[in-house]
Amino acid sequence: MSNPKATPDDSAKQKTASKDKKPGGPVYTGYDQEYFLALEDLLQAVRVLDQEGFFLEDISCLDIQEGYLVVYRFNRFEQPGRVGLRVIADRDDPHVPSIWDIYPGAAWHERECFDFFGIRFRGHPNLIPLLLDPEHKGPPPLLKDESNRKALAEILPDRDVSPVSPQSREFRQQILDCSIQDHRKQS
């Protein structure tokens, strides 16, 4: 039964609202905390997450105008608290510290980023192709032409991309707080 006083705008609002909230489903998705780091601070931040009981979900990469955006995603089993760490590797010398000695499962993810983007992970014990033919010639397959690369501000608008220090008290406190505050409660 339709509402005789409803306007076309009301109908559009209802459709949008139904996409944002699923009955019985979570209202929240995404990260509880997200940080940009300088490359030299990556291992320190990963150690903090390991000490606080986080596991590595995955590592991914994106070819952007500023270089290569390498994204690390962490979560917990016992408490909510999804954390994202982001670093930018230089296009001319794409090296990132390997985290395999902290999270051994990272070795597979790092090899995949090596295959598809050419990122070299310093300290990786076996940086050989994972999915591509070892005889693959030519550039890594997921590199974009310069004209197709987007700027970081286009990809992550309204985000603070200033690097944070994992040695700061605020960083550790925010990591602890993201597990205490449950942003995923349903309304």
N, C-alpha and C positions, 0 to 999 in steps of 0.2 A: 504494500500500500504506500503510495507516495504522499508526501507532505505538501498540501496545496500552497503553503506559505514559503516553501523552499525555493531558493533561487539557483541558477546554474552554478554560481560561485560556491554555494553550500555543498552541492554535489561533489565538486572538485575537492573541497576541503575534506569531505568524508573519505574520498578515495585516497588522498594523501595520508590521512590519519591511519587508515587501515593498512597502508604499506609500512608505516613507521612502527606500528604496534601489532603484533600477532597475538591472538587470544591464547593465553597460557604460555606465551613465549617470552624470552628476555627482552627488556627494553634496551639494554646496553650491549654494544659490541665494540670490539677494538682493543686499544691499549688502556691500561690504568695509568701507566707512565711511559713517556717516550723521550729519548735524549739523543742529541747530536753530540758526538765526541770527536776530539782530535785523534788521529791515528795512534799517536803515542800513548793515549789514555785507554785504548780499547781493552787491553789485557787486564788492567787494574779494575775496570768496571765489570768485566766478565767474572773476575775473581770474587768481587762483592756479591754478585748475583748467585754464584755457586755457593758461597758461604751462607747465604740466606735461604738456600733450599730450592732454587729455581732450576728447571731443566731447559735445555735448548729445544725449541720447536723446529726452527729452520733458519737457514741463511739464504738470502736472495740478493740479486744485484740488478741494477738498472743503469743503462747508459744514458747519461744526462749531459747537458751543456758544460757543467762544472767538472765533470769527470765521471767516475763510477760510484754510484750510491750503493753501498753495501749495507744490508739491513739484517740485523740479528733479532730474532723473536724468542722470548723466554716466557715461561709460565710456571705454575706450581700445581701439584696434585692436591695438597692438603688445604691450601688457602687460595682464594682468588688473588690475582695479581699479575696480569699480563704486562710485560715490559718489552719495549722496542729500543734497540740501540742502533744508531746510524752513523756511519763514517763515510767520508768521500775520499776515494783513492784518485791519485793524479792520473790523468789520461796518458801522459808520456811515460810514466813509470808506475804502472798499477800494482803496487805491492801493499799488502795488508798483513799484519801479524796473524799467524795461525792461532786458533784457540783449541786445537785438537788435544793438547796436553791437559786442558782443564775439562773440556767436554769431548771425549774421544769420538762421539758420533758426529762431531763437526767435520771430521775428515772427509766424509762423503759429500756433505754440502759444499765444502771448499773445493773439492775436485770438480763438482758440477759447475761452480762459478768460474773455475779455471777453464773448463771445456768451452763454455758458451760466451765468456767475456774476456778471457785471457788474464784474469786477476791472478797474481802470484801471491801465495800465502807463505810468508817467511816462517820457517821452522816446521813446515808440513813434512811429515816423514815419507810421503809417497805421492807427490803431486804429479800424477800421470792421468791421462784421459780416463774418465769414468764412463761416459756415454758415447763419445765420439770415437771413430776409428783412430787408433794410434797413428795411422799414416795420413790423417787429415792434413791437407795442405790449404793454405789460405788463411784469411782472418777468422777469428771466432765467429760463429754464425749469428749471434744475437747482437752484434754491434750495429749501431744505427748510422746512417749517413748523417753528416753534420746538420743538414737541413731538417732532419727529422727528430733531432734531439730537443727535448723540452728543458726549460730552465727549472731549477729546483722550486722557485717561487710559483711556477705554474702547476707543478705536481703537488706541492704541499702548501697551498695558500694559507695565510693566517697562522703559520706555525713559526715558532721561534727556532731558528736554525743555528743559534749561537752555541758553540761547544760548551759543555759543562765539564767540571772536574770531578772525577769519581773519588778524589781524595777529600772533597768537601763534606762537611757534616750534613749539609742539606741533601746531597745526593743519597747518602745512606739512609737518612731519615725518610726521604720520599719513597725509597724502595720499601722500607718497613711499613710506611703509611699506606702504600697501595695495596698491601695485603690485609691491612686492618679495615680499611673502608671498603665496603662492598658496593661498588657502583652498579652492580648488575641487578639490584633488587627491582622487582616488578612494581609498577604503580597501579 
